[in-house]
Amino acid sequence: MGEIQRPGALYQQVAAEIRSGIAAGEYKPGSPLPSETQLIERYKVSRPTVRKAIAALRAEGLIEVIHGKGSYVRALPAPAVTIERTITRTGKAFHTGHHAWEQAETPAIYRTTTTAITGPLLGLTEGEAVFGVDRLLTDPGTGTRALHTVLIPFATADKAEQLAEAPDTEPEQIYAILTAAGHKLTWHETVSARMPLPDERSTLDVPDATPILHTARITHGTDQRPLILEELRASAHRAQLGYRVTADSPRQLRAV
């Protein structure tokens, strides 16, 4: 690589060249980048251009700047914990992958309304009343934190008095209550990654330029009607998600 000659902002070109070097293994994880002076000489650009390129790569999470030492290729450690998202059942009792996590704070119970995002997931229009419960969970083995939110529509709570009286019932117990009410439960879950909001960053202790994992699990009852919505958020550098995958048995055709 030599002097930059491609069109576009110079700092973006320099950042692209360094990014390519990282992807190609020229710069190993944990190793230092060339100094500012070396990069200036290599790409024939100004010091402000090099600094803007480094800032862009830092914002992407590819490098970290250590005061007094320079810029280093960021080493991405393996996640500290795997959150098993499979739901299992023993008799009337349900278990989830984070049932052994500890609650760092008392659950926050509140009344809220559906949004343009949560409403359709619950089969409701925007602005309909629901119970909300927020929990801050910690994994006792690694100290990893996760934010867990449950949204319970009033219609669901009306048909299960325990939920109207105690919305902060544990999710596993909610499944048991809904099953006892006559529902055959199924679940649908989506996973996304996004940059954290300021309060999520501080609560989950998310490093700079690091996304969070966001799962949305819908519990469906009879006729596939959505009953509750659970959201789980965790820092992507601390946690990964695990799922048990099974194949349905093929249905046997019988002559009538």
Secondary structure, DSSP 8 states (H G I E B T S, - for coil): --S--SSS-HHHHHHHHHHHHHHHTSS-TT-B---HHHHHHHHT--HHHHHHHHHHHHHHTSEEEETTTEEEE------SEEEE---EEETTEEE-TTTT-EESS--EEEEEE--TTHHHHTT--TT-EEEEEEEEEE-TTT--EEEEEEEEEHHHHHT-HHHHH-TT--HHHHHHHHHHTT---EEEEEEEEE---HHHHHHHT--TT--EEEEEEEEE-GGG-EEEEEEEEEETTTEEEE--------------
